[in-house]
C-alpha cells in the first residue's frame, strides 16, 4: 500500500489497487502513515508566478497552510517521492538541493535524492519540467532524461517558442494532471521506498 497525497479528486490516483488517495477533502497534512507516499503538494504559492499571484490576489509566497512542509515530513518519515514544478521556491525555503539536469543528486546533509525531469517525456501535452525529491532504501530509478518532444500545449508560465505558438494553452486542471506513465513511475518509486 502507498498513499498519494494532495491529489485531484477522481484523478489518476483514484480506483487503483494498493493506492490510498488523499484529495483536498481528506487533508493530506493529517496523513498518519505508515505507508510510503507520493506527494503533489499545491504549488501556486511556490511557483515562478508566485510573486504575480501575491501581487494580483494577495496570496503570500509560500503560504500554503503547511502543505509542502507536511509532504516533506511525510516523505522523510515514511519514504516516497515529492513532485513539484521546476524552480519551485519551496526547494530553497526548505533547504533542498537544487537538481542537476540529467541525473539524481544528493546532499551530504539530507536523506533525499533530487532530480529534474520533463513530464512531456511521460505523456504530458506540455513540457512541464518537474523537480522530484525521493527518499527510500533503494537508489532512485533511471529517468527519461532526454530533451522532450515539441509540446502539444503550454502552461501559462511556459510560453511556447515562436515556431510552436499554434499549440493550445492548458486549463489549470489539465496542466496539473499527471500523465499515467508518470504516475506509474512515481508509484513504483514509492513502492520501492
VMD Tcl script that draws the C-alpha trace (Angstrom):
set ca {
  {0.00 0.00 0.00}
  {1.10 3.56 -0.70}
  {-0.59 6.91 -0.06}
  {-0.99 9.53 -2.79}
  {-1.14 12.92 -1.06}
  {-2.55 16.20 -2.43}
  {-4.12 14.61 -5.49}
  {-7.11 15.66 -7.61}
  {-10.45 14.19 -6.59}
  {-11.28 11.46 -9.09}
  {-7.87 11.85 -10.77}
  {-5.33 9.26 -11.90}
  {-4.59 8.02 -8.37}
  {-8.20 7.04 -7.62}
  {-9.55 3.50 -8.01}
  {-6.13 1.84 -8.07}
  {-5.34 -1.27 -6.04}
  {-2.78 -0.54 -3.36}
  {-3.10 3.26 -3.60}
  {-4.82 5.32 -0.90}
  {-5.60 8.75 -2.45}
  {-5.73 11.85 -0.25}
  {-7.53 14.70 -2.01}
  {-8.31 18.15 -0.58}
  {-11.32 16.84 1.38}
  {-9.12 14.36 3.28}
  {-6.47 17.00 4.12}
  {-3.16 15.25 3.47}
  {-1.49 17.32 6.20}
  {-3.09 14.87 8.64}
  {-1.69 11.74 6.96}
  {-0.65 9.47 9.88}
  {1.41 6.91 7.93}
  {2.66 4.21 7.88}
  {2.82 3.75 4.10}
  {5.27 5.38 1.68}
  {3.87 8.41 -0.10}
  {3.66 10.17 -3.42}
  {3.11 13.86 -2.66}
  {1.89 16.53 -5.05}
  {1.63 19.50 -2.65}
  {-0.08 22.63 -4.02}
  {2.33 24.77 -6.00}
  {0.58 28.10 -6.70}
  {2.26 29.79 -3.71}
  {5.69 28.40 -4.66}
  {5.88 28.51 -8.46}
  {7.66 31.02 -10.69}
  {4.45 33.05 -10.82}
  {4.06 33.18 -7.03}
  {5.06 36.88 -6.95}
  {2.43 37.65 -9.60}
  {-0.17 35.68 -7.63}
  {0.79 37.59 -4.50}
  {0.53 40.95 -6.27}
  {-2.72 40.13 -8.04}
  {-4.57 38.09 -5.42}
  {-2.74 38.76 -2.16}
  {-1.65 35.13 -1.79}
  {1.62 35.28 0.13}
  {4.57 33.41 -1.34}
  {4.96 30.11 0.49}
  {1.70 30.46 2.46}
  {0.28 27.05 1.58}
  {-1.04 26.20 5.04}
  {1.93 23.94 5.72}
  {1.22 21.57 2.82}
  {4.76 21.42 1.43}
  {6.33 21.11 4.89}
  {3.90 18.30 5.73}
  {4.63 16.49 2.45}
  {8.38 16.78 3.08}
  {7.99 15.43 6.63}
  {5.87 12.50 5.38}
  {8.38 11.55 2.67}
  {11.29 11.77 5.11}
  {9.45 9.67 7.70}
  {7.68 7.06 5.52}
  {9.70 7.19 2.28}
  {8.45 8.07 -1.19}
  {8.59 11.00 -3.55}
  {7.52 14.64 -3.82}
  {6.73 16.16 -7.22}
  {6.80 19.95 -7.63}
  {7.30 22.35 -10.54}
  {10.86 23.08 -11.61}
  {12.33 26.18 -9.98}
  {9.84 25.94 -7.11}
  {10.62 28.38 -4.33}
  {9.79 25.63 -1.83}
  {13.08 23.87 -2.56}
  {15.24 26.74 -1.31}
  {12.89 27.59 1.58}
  {13.13 24.01 2.86}
  {16.86 23.63 2.24}
  {16.64 21.09 -0.57}
  {19.45 20.72 -3.07}
  {18.69 22.19 -6.49}
  {18.59 19.36 -9.07}
  {21.24 18.97 -11.75}
  {19.98 18.16 -15.24}
  {20.30 14.53 -16.29}
  {21.00 12.78 -13.00}
  {19.92 12.17 -9.44}
  {21.96 14.10 -6.87}
  {22.14 14.04 -3.10}
  {23.41 16.40 -0.46}
  {25.67 15.14 2.30}
  {23.25 16.77 4.73}
  {19.96 15.21 3.54}
  {18.50 11.72 3.24}
  {16.76 12.51 -0.06}
  {17.74 12.49 -3.71}
  {16.68 15.23 -6.17}
  {16.18 15.22 -9.92}
  {14.68 17.30 -12.70}
  {12.62 15.70 -15.46}
  {10.17 16.72 -18.18}
  {6.70 15.22 -17.80}
  {6.37 15.57 -21.60}
  {8.61 12.50 -21.80}
  {5.91 10.61 -19.90}
  {2.90 11.74 -21.95}
  {2.01 15.23 -20.67}
  {0.96 17.53 -23.55}
  {3.17 20.36 -22.22}
  {6.88 20.13 -21.39}
  {6.11 20.57 -17.66}
  {9.60 20.44 -16.20}
  {9.33 18.93 -12.73}
  {11.59 18.51 -9.72}
  {11.48 15.31 -7.69}
  {12.61 14.59 -4.14}
  {12.96 10.88 -3.30}
  {13.65 9.09 -0.03}
  {13.95 5.30 0.04}
  {16.01 2.26 0.91}
  {16.96 1.74 -2.74}
  {18.67 4.03 -5.20}
  {16.24 6.11 -7.25}
  {15.42 4.73 -10.71}
  {16.80 5.95 -14.00}
  {14.55 8.56 -15.59}
  {13.97 9.63 -19.18}
  {16.48 12.49 -19.21}
  {16.12 13.19 -22.93}
  {15.04 16.53 -24.35}
  {11.26 16.44 -24.66}
  {9.35 16.22 -27.93}
  {7.81 19.51 -29.04}
  {4.86 20.31 -26.75}
  {1.28 19.87 -27.89}
  {0.13 22.51 -25.39}
  {1.56 25.02 -22.98}
  {1.10 26.06 -19.37}
  {0.72 29.77 -18.62}
  {4.18 30.03 -17.07}
  {5.84 28.26 -20.02}
  {5.12 30.31 -23.14}
  {5.92 28.47 -26.38}
  {8.74 29.44 -28.68}
  {7.75 31.34 -31.84}
  {7.79 28.21 -34.01}
  {5.25 26.38 -31.83}
  {2.81 29.16 -30.95}
  {-0.04 27.25 -32.59}
  {-0.29 24.91 -29.59}
  {-3.14 25.48 -27.14}
  {-2.97 26.63 -23.53}
  {-3.98 24.02 -20.96}
  {-6.64 24.62 -18.32}
  {-5.47 24.63 -14.72}
  {-6.84 21.09 -14.22}
  {-5.20 19.79 -17.41}
  {-1.89 21.43 -16.52}
  {-1.76 19.91 -13.05}
  {-2.82 16.40 -14.09}
  {-0.16 13.68 -14.01}
  {0.14 11.52 -17.12}
  {-0.48 7.82 -16.43}
  {3.11 6.83 -17.32}
  {4.47 9.46 -14.91}
  {2.01 8.37 -12.20}
  {3.18 4.78 -12.67}
  {6.82 5.85 -12.34}
  {6.05 7.67 -9.08}
  {4.06 4.69 -7.78}
  {6.99 2.36 -8.48}
  {9.33 4.79 -6.68}
  {7.07 4.94 -3.63}
  {6.69 1.15 -3.57}
  {10.47 0.71 -3.68}
  {10.89 3.15 -0.78}
}
mol new
graphics top color blue
foreach p $ca { graphics top sphere $p radius 0.5 }
foreach p [lrange $ca 0 end-1] q [lrange $ca 1 end] { graphics top cylinder $p $q radius 0.2 }
display resetview
